[in-house]
Amino acid sequence: MKSILLLSVTILLASCMSKNEKKTLDVIANHYGAKTSYSKSYKKSSGKAKVNSFDIKVSGSDLLDSLDANIACSNIALMLFEGFSTEEKSKYTQIGVELNQNGSTTTDLVFTPDVLIGGLLQLSVFRDFSKMMLAKDYKGVVDRVDPKYLEEDVLPRFTKYVQNLTDEHGDIIDFKRVGYGKMTYPDGTSAFQFSGHFEFKDGYNRSYFVLTSTDKDNKHIQGYNLSGK
């Protein structure tokens, strides 16, 4: 009887980061006010596809300490993938994110490019919404909402709601994306959810989220919430 030798080899790579990879890690560190470190690994098992992994560890961030770990890790992975060059996007088969919150590791998740590419293609919807809010283009926001979700007199009610916030805190002066995830509804449909913080003139921060279609060709807003929850 012939014996079959199955080989499984994992190599921790000591290679340096590219300038682009380092720049992306610096962007994440500055974005969250965090410390970051990285490692790379290559794994090949007989009969299985090779795994080429870029792994990031993130810690020491007051902002991250206050966020849901899962959507924070997803957003960090998306930021990495967003910053990678075309060659790097095709090079790595997975991105690992280890998050340290309040002094202890809370989450260690792995993301594959096929999970991240959809969010990357719909990022513009979140950015456009956020920029229109800064520009006080509330009509532009409403016009961007998928017509099937529009309610009667939504523009004056939405405008009044935001006006009450700005009367109390001043204008919205900046925004920051802090979370990303995919929602699946009971009927089997799904949507991407991007969450962020609006910064107002008096320093107040307000949580919000924007829902987008998982169809890359559908650039309508599927929903939004500025309630701070």
C-alpha positions in Angstrom: 0.0 0.0 0.0 1.4 3.4 -0.9 1.6 6.0 1.8 0.4 9.5 1.0 2.2 12.4 2.6 0.1 15.5 3.2 2.1 18.6 3.7 0.9 21.7 5.4 3.4 24.6 5.5 2.9 27.9 7.2 5.5 30.6 6.7 5.6 33.8 8.7 7.0 36.3 6.3 9.6 38.8 7.6 9.2 41.0 4.5 8.8 44.7 4.9 5.7 46.6 4.1 5.5 48.4 0.8 5.4 52.2 1.0 1.7 51.9 0.1 0.9 49.4 2.8 2.7 51.5 5.4 0.8 54.6 4.3 -2.5 52.6 4.7 -1.6 51.5 8.2 -0.7 55.1 9.1 -4.1 56.3 7.8 -5.9 53.7 10.0 -3.7 54.7 13.0 -4.5 58.4 12.5 -8.2 57.8 11.7 -8.8 56.0 15.0 -6.1 57.5 17.1 -4.7 54.0 17.5 -1.5 52.0 17.6 -1.1 49.5 14.7 1.2 46.6 13.9 1.2 44.0 11.2 2.4 40.6 10.1 2.2 38.6 6.8 1.9 34.9 6.4 1.8 32.3 3.7 0.2 28.9 4.1 0.1 26.0 1.6 -1.6 22.7 2.4 -1.8 19.8 0.0 -5.0 19.8 -1.9 -6.0 23.2 -0.7 -5.7 26.7 -2.1 -2.8 28.8 -0.8 -3.5 31.4 1.8 -1.6 34.7 1.6 -2.5 36.8 4.6 -2.0 40.4 5.7 -2.8 40.8 9.4 -3.2 44.0 11.4 -3.4 44.5 15.1 -5.1 47.7 16.4 -5.0 48.9 20.0 -4.9 52.0 22.2 -7.8 53.8 20.7 -10.5 55.5 22.9 -12.7 55.7 19.8 -12.4 52.0 19.1 -13.0 51.2 22.8 -16.5 52.7 22.4 -17.5 50.9 19.2 -19.0 47.5 18.4 -16.0 45.3 17.8 -17.4 43.5 14.8 -18.3 46.5 12.6 -15.1 48.2 13.7 -13.0 45.3 12.5 -14.9 45.1 9.3 -14.3 48.8 8.7 -10.5 48.4 9.4 -10.3 45.5 6.9 -12.2 47.7 4.4 -9.8 50.6 5.0 -6.9 48.3 4.4 -8.4 46.8 1.2 -9.3 50.3 0.0 -5.7 51.5 0.5 -4.1 48.5 -1.2 -2.8 48.9 -4.8 -4.4 46.8 -7.5 -1.5 44.3 -7.2 -1.9 44.1 -3.5 -5.6 43.5 -3.7 -5.0 40.5 -5.9 -1.9 39.3 -3.9 -3.6 38.7 -0.5 -6.2 36.1 -0.2 -7.3 37.3 3.3 -7.0 40.2 5.7 -6.9 39.4 9.4 -7.9 42.1 12.0 -7.1 41.7 15.7 -8.7 44.4 17.9 -7.7 45.3 21.4 -10.3 47.2 23.3 -9.9 48.5 26.9 -6.6 46.6 27.3 -7.6 43.2 26.1 -8.1 41.4 22.8 -11.8 41.2 22.1 -12.0 40.3 18.4 -9.9 38.4 15.9 -11.6 38.2 12.5 -10.6 37.2 9.0 -12.0 38.8 5.8 -11.6 37.7 2.2 -11.5 40.1 -0.8 -14.9 38.9 -2.1 -16.5 40.1 1.2 -14.8 43.5 1.0 -15.1 44.3 -2.7 -18.9 44.9 -2.5 -18.5 47.5 0.3 -15.6 49.2 -1.6 -17.8 49.6 -4.7 -20.6 51.2 -2.6 -18.4 53.5 -0.5 -19.3 56.5 -2.7 -22.9 56.4 -1.5 -21.9 56.9 2.1 -19.4 59.6 1.2 -21.9 61.5 -1.0 -24.5 61.4 1.8 -22.0 62.7 4.3 -20.7 65.4 2.0 -24.2 66.6 1.2 -24.9 66.8 4.9 -21.9 69.1 5.3 -23.0 71.2 2.4 -26.6 71.4 3.8 -27.9 69.8 0.6 -30.8 68.1 2.2 -32.8 68.0 -1.1 -29.8 66.2 -2.6 -30.0 63.6 0.2 -33.7 63.0 -0.3 -33.3 62.8 -4.1 -30.7 60.1 -3.6 -33.0 57.9 -1.6 -34.5 54.9 -3.4 -38.0 56.0 -4.4 -39.6 52.9 -3.0 -38.5 54.0 0.5 -39.6 57.7 0.3 -42.3 58.8 2.6 -44.6 61.8 2.1 -43.2 65.2 3.0 -39.9 63.7 4.0 -37.8 66.7 2.8 -39.4 69.3 5.2 -39.4 66.9 8.1 -35.7 65.8 7.5 -34.7 69.5 7.1 -36.4 70.4 10.3 -34.8 67.5 12.2 -31.2 68.5 11.1 -32.0 72.2 11.7 -32.8 71.4 15.3 -29.4 69.7 15.7 -27.5 72.6 14.1 -29.4 75.2 16.1 -28.1 73.4 19.2 -24.6 72.4 18.2 -23.7 74.6 15.2 -23.0 73.4 11.7 -21.7 69.9 10.8 -18.0 70.5 10.1 -16.6 66.9 9.5 -17.5 63.3 9.3 -15.6 60.0 10.0 -16.5 56.5 8.9 -16.1 54.2 11.9 -18.0 51.0 10.9 -19.0 48.7 8.1 -21.1 45.6 7.8 -23.6 43.6 5.8 -27.2 43.3 7.0 -29.3 40.3 6.1 -33.1 40.7 6.5 -35.6 37.9 7.4 -36.7 37.7 3.7 -33.2 37.0 2.6 -32.4 40.4 1.1 -29.3 42.3 2.3 -27.8 45.7 2.4 -24.4 47.2 3.3 -24.4 49.4 6.4 -21.8 52.2 6.8 -21.7 53.9 10.1 -20.0 57.2 11.0 -19.7 60.1 13.3 -20.6 63.7 12.4 -18.6 66.4 14.2 -20.5 69.6 14.9 -19.0 73.1 15.4 -19.2 72.9 19.2 -17.4 69.6 19.3 -20.4 67.4 19.6 -20.3 64.1 17.8 -23.4 62.4 16.4 -23.5 58.7 15.3 -25.3 57.9 12.0 -25.5 55.2 9.5 -26.3 54.8 5.8 -27.6 51.7 4.1 -26.7 50.9 0.5 -27.7 48.2 -2.0 -25.5 45.2 -2.4 -26.0 45.7 -6.1 -23.0 47.7 -7.3 -25.0 49.4 -10.0 -27.6 50.7 -7.6 -26.3 53.9 -6.1 -29.5 54.9 -4.3 -29.5 55.3 -0.5 -31.6 52.5 0.9 -31.9 54.1 4.3 -30.2 56.4 6.8 -30.5 57.2 10.5 -29.2 60.2 12.4 -30.7 59.3 15.8 -27.3 58.8 17.4 -28.0 55.2 18.2 
